[in-house]
Amino acid sequence: MRFHSLPKSKRYAENESEYAVVLERYNTVLDELFAGADMYVITPRWAAEPEVPPLQPDSGYWQSLLVEDDPEPEFRT
């Protein structure tokens, strides 16, 4: 499913008013999908070190994964 973030299917916001439109539309979709329910957001983050500090004060670190037999060790997960 695709939600258009900007009028006329424009892909990227170029100014503050367009960012406001994007935020309003995302919030509308999230309100409809998750009204009255807990929602958790998991974001991947790539790093050389196994532990990554939380991005938000009330968020928490969940888990790190290391693929030992990765053919490209400089891009380990």
N, C-alpha and C positions, 0 to 999 in steps of 0.2 A: 504494500500500500504506500502510496506517495502522498505527502501533504505538501502543498505548494506554500513556500515560506514567504514569498513576495508576489505582488500582482504581476500578471502576464508571465508567470513562470520564471521570473528573474531568479538567478541562483544565489547571488551574493549581495548583501547590503552594502551600500556605499556611503551612507550618512546616518546620522542619529535617528531621523524620522523612519528610515527603513529598518534600522535595528529595533525600533519600538514596535513596528508592524510584526516583525519576526517574533519578538518576545510575546506579544499579545496572541498571536496564532498558536505558538507552542503551548502557552499556558491554557488556551482554550481546549486544545486537544488533550493535554494532560488532565485537566479538570473533568472532562467527559470520561476518560478512560479510568481514572483512579480516584474519583470523588469518594471521600469517606474511607479510603483504604490506605494502608501503609505502602510506600513505594521505596524501593532501594535502587540506587543507581550504581552500577559497577563499571568502572572505566579502566581499560588496560593502560599500563604505563611501562615503557621500556627503559631499563636502566642497567648500568654495569654492576651495581650493588644489589644484593637480594632484597633489602628492606627499603621501602619508599615511604617517606613521611606523609601523613595525611595532607590533602590539599585544603581541607576545611577543618576548623577547630573541632567540630562535633563529628567528624568522620573518623573512620578507623582503618587501619591497615588490615588486610584480610589474608593474603597469601602470596608467596613467590614460587615460581616454578623454574627449574633448571633442567634443560634437556642435555644430558651428558654426551650423547652420540650425535649431536647436532653437526651437520656437515659444514656449517658456517659458524664457528664458535664466537666470532665477533658480534653475531646477531642472536645471542642466546635469549631464550624466553625466561 
